[in-house]
Amino acid sequence: MPLATEPAVARTYVTPVDDAWAYVLQYRETMDYVAATPDRGSTAVSTTLNLPRSRVREWMDGSVPDVVRGLNTAIERGWFPESLRQPAARALNRLVAAVFATGSIALENYRPSFVVDDATRDVVADALATLGAGSRTIHTDDDRRATELVPRRDGAVLGRVLAAAGAPVGPKVQLEALRLPTYLDDAPLSIQVDFVELYVDSRGTELDGKATTPLLEQRNETFRRDLAALVSQVTDEPVSVGTNGVYLSATAARRLGVR
């Protein structure tokens, strides 16, 4: 299954109709009809397509809805890869993992940001470069804030694509229904490995005298269990679930290059 679809991305937008994807289809149908019958006016077009004349007139005058602009940007950037084996899919998957791990997507505008360290900076930057979004670093000189990477271009659209792929929007600890992305269920092993490696690199903690590597999680039990199952599947090693997190065995951690 694809990471994200056009309908799912469209539905992250607010439009004059309840279903934003239906609104996109109305726009596309209108513009296709106008291109095929350029001599018809807005009244005739709206009557034929059974759409409000005011809406049709705006579109015929060159107005493009935000949701359409966003989808066009995502299409032009190649953010709807047909196969999970394409480089764009791998990059998007890594960014989804980064959002789950230490990143975020803002509720108000869908702009993503990624907290990075020496272990994850290059991976996240390379993913953003692969997608044509580029990156810039913020908070590098602020001792009170963690260093973050943010997209240099089209961040709000990229955030909507990541959200449509299953990345959480807003504060993760407040999401009682937080779940791993469904595309991981049937994804190639390489995609699953990429997701787990970035997640563990971001959140894994080494404890003195302990053989296990904990992923401390203030998240719901279902998420913790699903995460443990995915890590165990990828490493083929034991991974346990506790009330405060997920715990990788020493062998599982070594297979991921953590220890």
C-alpha angles and dihedrals in degrees: 000000000000121000093235136001132209093247092051092050092045090055091061087071129079113232137171089264126058095242109055092195090057087053090054091050090050090053094047093047091049095050092045090051093047091050090052095045106030094165095063120098129226093265093055092044094049091048093049094047095036093234131134110276092223090058094046092047092053091051093047089051090058103267111145119196117239091241091056092047089051094050091046090053092049091048093048091049092050094242094146100066113186093217132041087223093067118103091243091056091050091050093048091048091053091051091049088053090048091053091051092047108045106329134090144206114219116240094216101052109002093241110154127218129185126210106216140182135182091288097052108024097091094043093053093042091050091050091052090047092050089054093050093242096111120201144243130195123237135187092025092137097039112095089192095058133058118243111262138190119214130182115267094208136031093358096156092053092046090051090054091051091050090048091050088051090057105271113144120252119215128001108351097206089061094055107096091182096050109152137172114257113277093225088072091068094074100017123128113268090250090061092048091048092050091051094048095043094053092043094050093043088054100044107020115117127197114217122200111251093008125114093200127080111220127210100203107214130182088190136112121289095245090056092049092050094047091048092050091049092051094048091047091049092051096045098032086223136110118283121178133203125224135177091263103036153316121299124209118207116236091256093050091050092049091051088057092046093244097124 
